Amino acid sequence: MMQLTSSLFQLINLYAQAYIATSDRSLLNEALCIKFEKATKNISKNHMLLSLFGVFFENHESIKAKAVELIVQTYDLPKNINSLGKLLIQKNRLELLPHILKKIITMIHVSENSMHMNITTSHSCNKENVELLIKSFEKKTGKTIVCHWSIDSDLIAGIRAQSATHLWESSIRKKLNSFTTTLKK
């Protein structure tokens, strides 16, 4: 798996900026973000696939291009992702594709002044608590919060909220881990 350095993060940012700049603004919306997210999750799960492209298909650009076309078709992505894929293939940087898609998602959310937040609780919450929590995060961030909820009993009476730029957790699990770390010192 590729180790991301600060220079690679800069490169990912530049590719994402170029994609945004050359794309139809009306297509840069939440529906596209959802498609990119699905593609990114599945590509990332199969990171071995991208590694194989780099190793076994090093000099086979046509096979790599077909793989990018298949990703575009499978996830109903805009056709200009094929152009991005070809550019990445030419520069031997196809492994950056999922990172670039994630960066594009973040840039779209920033432009919409929204933040997607994964909120995990140890148990289900009532509507009033959910609304209070969302309002609290909107006040802290100054953005419209779009929540993705899940339940994880391992939190042991608590909550965890995570976005691309924020992480907040208040749970018994966190306190126990902190206590254990303190005892080990």
Backbone as CSV, one residue per row, in Angstrom:
resi,resn,N_x,N_y,N_z,CA_x,CA_y,CA_z,C_x,C_y,C_z
1,MET,0.848,-1.185,0.000,0.000,0.000,0.000,0.892,1.246,0.000
2,MET,0.477,2.239,-0.736,1.263,3.457,-0.915,1.305,4.302,0.355
3,GLN,2.511,4.750,0.709,2.693,5.658,1.837,2.500,7.086,1.333
4,LEU,1.554,7.809,1.914,1.265,9.164,1.458,2.172,10.164,2.172
5,THR,2.968,10.855,1.401,3.863,11.886,1.929,3.222,13.249,1.704
6,SER,3.825,14.279,2.265,3.268,15.620,2.084,3.299,16.024,0.609
7,SER,4.324,15.598,-0.124,4.362,15.938,-1.552,3.271,15.204,-2.319
8,LEU,2.933,13.980,-1.917,1.827,13.269,-2.560,0.494,13.926,-2.221
9,PHE,0.336,14.392,-0.973,-0.890,15.110,-0.614,-1.040,16.366,-1.472
10,GLN,0.056,17.067,-1.712,0.013,18.258,-2.575,-0.381,17.875,-3.992
11,LEU,0.167,16.767,-4.475,-0.147,16.289,-5.818,-1.624,15.898,-5.923
12,ILE,-2.127,15.189,-4.923,-3.547,14.805,-4.876,-4.414,16.055,-4.916
13,ASN,-4.036,17.061,-4.149,-4.776,18.320,-4.118,-4.779,18.988,-5.495
14,LEU,-3.641,18.983,-6.166,-3.557,19.600,-7.498,-4.427,18.868,-8.521
15,TYR,-4.393,17.541,-8.503,-5.249,16.775,-9.419,-6.724,17.065,-9.137
16,ALA,-7.099,17.107,-7.860,-8.492,17.379,-7.487,-8.910,18.779,-7.928
17,GLN,-8.035,19.763,-7.707,-8.331,21.130,-8.136,-8.500,21.203,-9.648
18,ALA,-7.636,20.512,-10.367,-7.729,20.511,-11.832,-9.037,19.859,-12.279
19,TYR,-9.422,18.783,-11.634,-10.680,18.125,-11.982,-11.859,19.068,-11.762
20,ILE,-11.884,19.720,-10.595,-12.970,20.660,-10.283,-12.999,21.797,-11.310
21,ALA,-11.821,22.330,-11.633,-11.735,23.476,-12.547,-12.198,23.125,-13.962
22,THR,-12.036,21.875,-14.363,-12.371,21.489,-15.741,-13.719,20.783,-15.852
23,SER,-14.439,20.694,-14.742,-15.732,19.999,-14.744,-16.890,20.977,-14.793
24,ASP,-18.010,20.500,-15.282,-19.250,21.264,-15.308,-19.706,21.460,-13.858
25,ARG,-19.757,22.698,-13.399,-20.090,23.010,-12.001,-21.451,22.444,-11.582
26,SER,-22.384,22.373,-12.509,-23.712,21.873,-12.152,-23.684,20.388,-11.797
27,LEU,-22.637,19.678,-12.217,-22.523,18.256,-11.905,-21.777,17.994,-10.599
28,LEU,-21.158,19.035,-10.047,-20.401,18.890,-8.803,-21.359,19.069,-7.635
29,ASN,-22.051,18.006,-7.283,-23.092,18.087,-6.261,-23.062,16.862,-5.360
30,GLU,-24.015,16.784,-4.461,-24.061,15.693,-3.491,-24.249,14.333,-4.163
31,ALA,-25.011,14.288,-5.240,-25.208,13.011,-5.945,-23.865,12.476,-6.470
32,LEU,-23.037,13.369,-6.982,-21.711,12.959,-7.454,-20.849,12.505,-6.280
33,CYS,-20.948,13.209,-5.165,-20.178,12.828,-3.969,-20.528,11.413,-3.522
34,ILE,-21.795,11.074,-3.566,-22.233,9.732,-3.164,-21.646,8.681,-4.096
35,LYS,-21.654,8.953,-5.401,-21.063,8.017,-6.364,-19.560,7.875,-6.130
36,PHE,-18.885,8.999,-5.939,-17.440,8.970,-5.680,-17.144,8.196,-4.388
37,GLU,-17.988,8.403,-3.372,-17.783,7.725,-2.091,-17.893,6.214,-2.256
38,LYS,-18.912,5.754,-2.979,-19.068,4.311,-3.224,-17.858,3.757,-3.962
39,ALA,-17.455,4.452,-5.007,-16.302,3.993,-5.792,-15.044,3.966,-4.929
40,THR,-14.832,5.024,-4.165,-13.639,5.126,-3.325,-13.592,4.010,-2.292
41,LYS,-14.726,3.745,-1.645,-14.759,2.685,-0.636,-14.390,1.340,-1.245
42,ASN,-14.957,1.037,-2.405,-14.681,-0.262,-3.018,-13.276,-0.350,-3.605
43,ILE,-12.784,0.741,-4.156,-11.406,0.737,-4.659,-10.443,0.586,-3.485
44,SER,-10.715,1.299,-2.398,-9.841,1.227,-1.224,-9.861,-0.162,-0.592
45,LYS,-11.041,-0.792,-0.569,-11.127,-2.155,-0.050,-10.272,-3.092,-0.888
46,ASN,-10.195,-2.803,-2.162,-9.422,-3.627,-3.082,-8.113,-2.941,-3.445
47,HIS,-7.431,-2.377,-2.434,-6.184,-1.660,-2.707,-5.154,-2.565,-3.354
48,MET,-5.313,-3.874,-3.158,-4.411,-4.812,-3.826,-4.557,-4.688,-5.340
49,LEU,-5.767,-4.401,-5.790,-6.009,-4.233,-7.221,-5.138,-3.114,-7.784
50,LEU,-5.133,-1.973,-7.114,-4.310,-0.866,-7.588,-2.826,-1.205,-7.498
51,SER,-2.443,-1.934,-6.454,-1.042,-2.342,-6.330,-0.660,-3.277,-7.461
52,LEU,-1.581,-4.174,-7.807,-1.302,-5.094,-8.913,-1.107,-4.340,-10.225
53,PHE,-1.900,-3.293,-10.437,-1.738,-2.503,-11.658,-0.331,-1.929,-11.742
54,GLY,0.165,-1.482,-10.601,1.497,-0.893,-10.577,2.597,-1.903,-10.805
55,VAL,2.404,-3.132,-10.321,3.464,-4.136,-10.388,3.342,-5.002,-11.630
56,PHE,2.208,-5.692,-11.783,2.076,-6.666,-12.849,1.734,-6.068,-14.209
57,PHE,1.084,-4.930,-14.202,0.669,-4.326,-15.457,1.403,-3.013,-15.698
58,GLU,2.640,-2.968,-15.256,3.416,-1.733,-15.310,3.472,-1.127,-16.708
59,ASN,3.648,-1.940,-17.709,3.776,-1.436,-19.087,2.534,-1.716,-19.925
60,HIS,1.412,-1.906,-19.276,0.173,-2.228,-19.994,-0.884,-1.158,-19.722
61,GLU,-0.657,0.008,-20.308,-1.565,1.136,-20.082,-2.990,0.828,-20.529
62,SER,-3.129,0.021,-21.589,-4.471,-0.277,-22.100,-5.283,-1.086,-21.084
63,ILE,-4.642,-1.991,-20.358,-5.344,-2.766,-19.326,-5.772,-1.844,-18.196
64,LYS,-4.893,-0.938,-17.796,-5.219,0.018,-16.740,-6.369,0.935,-17.175
65,ALA,-6.322,1.389,-18.427,-7.382,2.263,-18.947,-8.723,1.536,-18.956
66,LYS,-8.715,0.253,-19.323,-9.955,-0.543,-19.308,-10.479,-0.669,-17.879
67,ALA,-9.575,-0.821,-16.919,-9.996,-0.916,-15.510,-10.658,0.383,-15.065
68,VAL,-10.085,1.524,-15.456,-10.677,2.819,-15.107,-12.046,2.949,-15.772
69,GLU,-12.161,2.558,-17.039,-13.455,2.592,-17.738,-14.486,1.732,-17.013
70,LEU,-14.054,0.574,-16.530,-14.955,-0.315,-15.801,-15.416,0.324,-14.489
71,ILE,-14.522,1.006,-13.807,-14.881,1.721,-12.574,-15.905,2.817,-12.892
72,VAL,-15.659,3.557,-13.965,-16.585,4.628,-14.379,-17.962,4.047,-14.679
73,GLN,-18.003,2.929,-15.412,-19.288,2.301,-15.747,-19.974,1.724,-14.516
74,THR,-19.225,1.017,-13.689,-19.795,0.338,-12.524,-20.433,1.318,-11.549
75,TYR,-19.796,2.445,-11.341,-20.283,3.411,-10.341,-20.964,4.618,-10.979
76,ASP,-21.206,4.548,-12.282,-21.893,5.615,-13.019,-21.228,6.968,-12.772
77,LEU,-19.913,6.988,-12.912,-19.138,8.213,-12.710,-19.109,9.030,-13.998
78,PRO,-18.835,10.316,-13.898,-18.737,11.144,-15.098,-17.631,10.616,-16.031
79,LYS,-17.854,10.767,-17.302,-16.902,10.254,-18.310,-15.532,10.908,-18.200
80,ASN,-15.463,12.124,-17.668,-14.158,12.782,-17.581,-13.239,12.138,-16.540
81,ILE,-13.757,11.199,-15.763,-12.888,10.420,-14.867,-11.957,9.547,-15.715
82,ASN,-12.430,9.138,-16.894,-11.554,8.383,-17.808,-10.328,9.218,-18.186
83,SER,-10.535,10.495,-18.431,-9.409,11.377,-18.771,-8.452,11.507,-17.592
84,LEU,-9.005,11.663,-16.399,-8.170,11.723,-15.204,-7.391,10.418,-15.059
85,GLY,-8.080,9.294,-15.254,-7.430,7.989,-15.169,-6.290,7.850,-16.160
86,LYS,-6.516,8.295,-17.405,-5.462,8.210,-18.424,-4.251,9.058,-18.044
87,LEU,-4.509,10.239,-17.506,-3.416,11.095,-17.062,-2.631,10.428,-15.934
88,LEU,-3.360,9.844,-14.976,-2.697,9.153,-13.866,-1.891,7.949,-14.370
89,ILE,-2.428,7.258,-15.346,-1.718,6.110,-15.929,-0.434,6.574,-16.613
90,GLN,-0.532,7.651,-17.393,0.661,8.185,-18.078,1.755,8.569,-17.093
91,LYS,1.359,9.092,-15.938,2.321,9.545,-14.928,2.648,8.447,-13.916
92,ASN,2.122,7.230,-14.156,2.323,6.084,-13.268,1.851,6.406,-11.833
93,ARG,0.641,6.989,-11.747,0.089,7.409,-10.454,-1.349,6.930,-10.245
94,LEU,-1.710,5.827,-10.868,-3.085,5.350,-10.775,-3.506,5.060,-9.334
95,GLU,-2.565,4.691,-8.477,-2.887,4.420,-7.071,-3.447,5.650,-6.351
96,LEU,-3.238,6.830,-6.912,-3.746,8.055,-6.294,-5.241,8.272,-6.540
97,LEU,-5.825,7.527,-7.472,-7.219,7.759,-7.859,-8.184,7.816,-6.671
98,PRO,-8.209,6.832,-5.752,-9.179,6.944,-4.650,-8.927,8.158,-3.752
99,HIS,-7.667,8.528,-3.583,-7.337,9.699,-2.766,-7.797,10.993,-3.441
100,ILE,-7.668,11.033,-4.750,-8.117,12.211,-5.510,-9.636,12.328,-5.435
101,LEU,-10.336,11.202,-5.575,-11.802,11.232,-5.483,-12.241,11.718,-4.103
102,LYS,-11.564,11.245,-3.045,-11.893,11.712,-1.686,-11.676,13.220,-1.558
103,LYS,-10.578,13.709,-2.134,-10.284,15.143,-2.066,-11.344,15.938,-2.832
104,ILE,-11.783,15.434,-3.972,-12.835,16.105,-4.747,-14.116,16.182,-3.914
105,ILE,-14.456,15.088,-3.228,-15.638,15.086,-2.359,-15.518,16.190,-1.312
106,THR,-14.368,16.258,-0.666,-14.150,17.282,0.358,-14.277,18.679,-0.236
107,MET,-13.714,18.901,-1.419,-13.780,20.222,-2.058,-15.219,20.603,-2.415
108,ILE,-16.006,19.636,-2.848,-17.414,19.908,-3.160,-18.150,20.285,-1.877
109,HIS,-17.905,19.545,-0.812,-18.569,19.857,0.462,-18.177,21.240,0.974
110,VAL,-16.917,21.587,0.835,-16.465,22.918,1.260,-17.178,23.990,0.443
111,SER,-17.297,23.767,-0.865,-17.954,24.766,-1.715,-19.439,24.899,-1.376
112,GLU,-20.038,23.825,-0.882,-21.451,23.858,-0.486,-21.624,24.270,0.971
113,ASN,-20.507,24.543,1.654,-20.512,24.879,3.076,-21.210,23.803,3.909
114,SER,-20.938,22.535,3.545,-21.497,21.434,4.309,-20.373,20.520,4.785
115,MET,-20.684,19.755,5.795,-19.716,18.810,6.335,-20.438,17.490,6.581
116,HIS,-19.895,16.435,6.030,-20.456,15.116,6.287,-19.798,14.560,7.530
117,MET,-20.626,14.074,8.421,-20.119,13.598,9.691,-20.687,12.216,9.970
118,ASN,-19.789,11.284,10.270,-20.203,9.953,10.697,-20.374,10.004,12.207
119,ILE,-21.593,9.757,12.640,-21.882,9.790,14.073,-22.260,8.382,14.511
120,THR,-21.501,7.902,15.469,-21.719,6.568,16.004,-22.074,6.705,17.474
121,THR,-23.147,6.053,17.867,-23.564,6.079,19.267,-23.603,4.652,19.798
122,SER,-23.571,4.544,21.111,-23.627,3.219,21.734,-25.051,2.660,21.745
123,HIS,-26.026,3.535,21.535,-27.439,3.139,21.532,-28.218,4.124,20.662
124,SER,-29.462,3.821,20.382,-30.254,4.729,19.549,-30.566,6.011,20.320
125,CYS,-30.726,7.097,19.586,-31.011,8.404,20.184,-32.395,8.869,19.773
126,ASN,-33.031,9.651,20.642,-34.328,10.193,20.269,-34.135,11.411,19.363
127,LYS,-35.199,11.820,18.713,-35.143,12.896,17.714,-34.634,14.213,18.302
128,GLU,-35.040,14.535,19.507,-34.627,15.791,20.135,-33.114,15.820,20.362
129,ASN,-32.549,14.697,20.843,-31.103,14.640,21.066,-30.325,14.727,19.757
130,VAL,-30.857,14.105,18.721,-30.212,14.155,17.405,-30.174,15.591,16.896
131,GLU,-31.300,16.269,16.970,-31.360,17.658,16.507,-30.442,18.564,17.319
132,LEU,-30.391,18.354,18.625,-29.513,19.134,19.499,-28.046,18.911,19.131
133,LEU,-27.687,17.680,18.886,-26.320,17.340,18.507,-25.936,17.984,17.173
134,ILE,-26.811,17.881,16.193,-26.547,18.477,14.880,-26.391,19.988,15.003
135,LYS,-27.292,20.632,15.734,-27.199,22.085,15.918,-25.892,22.469,16.600
136,SER,-25.470,21.664,17.567,-24.221,21.927,18.269,-23.028,21.860,17.313
137,PHE,-22.988,20.834,16.466,-21.890,20.714,15.503,-21.952,21.808,14.440
138,GLU,-23.154,22.192,14.031,-23.279,23.272,13.053,-22.774,24.588,13.649
139,LYS,-23.073,24.813,14.913,-22.605,26.036,15.574,-21.080,26.030,15.699
140,LYS,-20.504,24.887,16.066,-19.046,24.790,16.217,-18.315,24.958,14.890
141,THR,-18.868,24.367,13.817,-18.160,24.347,12.529,-18.580,25.473,11.590
142,GLY,-19.759,26.033,11.804,-20.266,27.051,10.885,-20.718,26.461,9.557
143,LYS,-20.932,25.146,9.541,-21.344,24.460,8.314,-22.644,23.696,8.534
144,THR,-23.297,23.387,7.438,-24.465,22.525,7.488,-23.962,21.099,7.658
145,ILE,-24.446,20.405,8.667,-23.991,19.048,8.960,-24.925,18.045,8.287
146,VAL,-24.323,17.135,7.543,-25.040,16.010,6.951,-24.552,14.777,7.703
147,CYS,-25.478,14.129,8.417,-25.085,13.039,9.309,-25.294,11.663,8.680
148,HIS,-24.390,10.783,9.040,-24.484,9.365,8.706,-24.401,8.635,10.040
149,TRP,-25.517,8.028,10.454,-25.630,7.449,11.792,-25.351,5.962,11.793
150,SER,-24.750,5.500,12.885,-24.597,4.066,13.114,-24.543,3.826,14.616
151,ILE,-24.755,2.566,15.001,-24.708,2.177,16.402,-23.569,1.191,16.584
152,ASP,-22.770,1.419,17.632,-21.647,0.545,17.966,-21.634,0.356,19.479
153,SER,-22.069,-0.817,19.928,-22.160,-1.074,21.372,-20.789,-1.084,22.035
154,ASP,-19.703,-1.195,21.265,-18.354,-1.160,21.838,-18.005,0.202,22.429
155,LEU,-18.748,1.240,22.059,-18.487,2.558,22.641,-18.796,2.582,24.135
156,ILE,-19.633,1.696,24.588,-20.015,1.593,25.999,-20.520,2.952,26.515
157,ALA,-21.748,3.249,26.241,-22.382,4.484,26.716,-21.649,5.721,26.232
158,GLY,-21.730,5.991,24.944,-21.055,7.164,24.433,-21.406,7.489,22.997
159,ILE,-20.623,8.434,22.464,-20.846,8.927,21.102,-19.495,9.279,20.483
160,ARG,-19.414,9.086,19.176,-18.215,9.440,18.417,-18.688,10.119,17.129
161,ALA,-18.123,11.287,16.845,-18.468,12.030,15.633,-17.183,12.311,14.871
162,GLN,-17.177,11.960,13.577,-15.967,12.139,12.782,-16.327,12.628,11.392
163,SER,-15.586,13.656,10.959,-15.694,14.156,9.594,-14.300,14.109,8.989
164,ALA,-14.145,14.657,7.808,-12.826,14.688,7.178,-11.844,15.549,7.973
165,THR,-12.369,16.503,8.750,-11.487,17.432,9.460,-11.671,17.453,10.977
166,HIS,-12.681,16.783,11.498,-12.965,16.824,12.932,-13.157,15.417,13.495
167,LEU,-12.742,15.254,14.736,-12.992,14.018,15.468,-13.332,14.395,16.899
168,TRP,-14.443,13.890,17.377,-14.873,14.157,18.739,-15.455,12.864,19.293
169,GLU,-15.002,12.478,20.468,-15.524,11.263,21.090,-15.673,11.466,22.579
170,SER,-16.795,11.038,23.079,-17.042,11.015,24.515,-17.705,9.677,24.809
171,SER,-16.910,8.759,25.351,-17.449,7.428,25.624,-16.690,6.792,26.781
172,ILE,-17.295,5.792,27.342,-16.635,5.035,28.400,-15.408,4.336,27.808
173,ARG,-15.521,3.822,26.587,-14.382,3.155,25.936,-13.181,4.084,25.863
174,LYS,-13.406,5.337,25.470,-12.301,6.296,25.369,-11.681,6.537,26.748
175,LYS,-12.523,6.685,27.737,-12.019,6.930,29.089,-11.240,5.722,29.612
176,LEU,-11.717,4.500,29.325,-11.005,3.295,29.743,-9.650,3.183,29.041
177,ASN,-9.631,3.488,27.739,-8.364,3.451,26.986,-7.383,4.472,27.546
178,SER,-7.878,5.652,27.855,-7.018,6.697,28.433,-6.486,6.274,29.787
179,PHE,-7.348,5.686,30.587,-6.951,5.209,31.915,-5.890,4.109,31.809
180,THR,-6.093,3.183,30.867,-5.140,2.097,30.643,-3.787,2.636,30.214
181,THR,-3.785,3.620,29.339,-2.537,4.243,28.877,-1.813,4.902,30.039
182,THR,-2.555,5.575,30.889,-1.966,6.236,32.061,-1.345,5.211,33.013
183,LEU,-2.025,4.096,33.208,-1.503,3.059,34.093,-0.225,2.415,33.560
184,LYS,-0.115,2.319,32.232,1.059,1.707,31.613,2.300,2.571,31.731
185,LYS,2.122,3.858,31.971,3.273,4.780,32.057,4.006,4.615,33.304
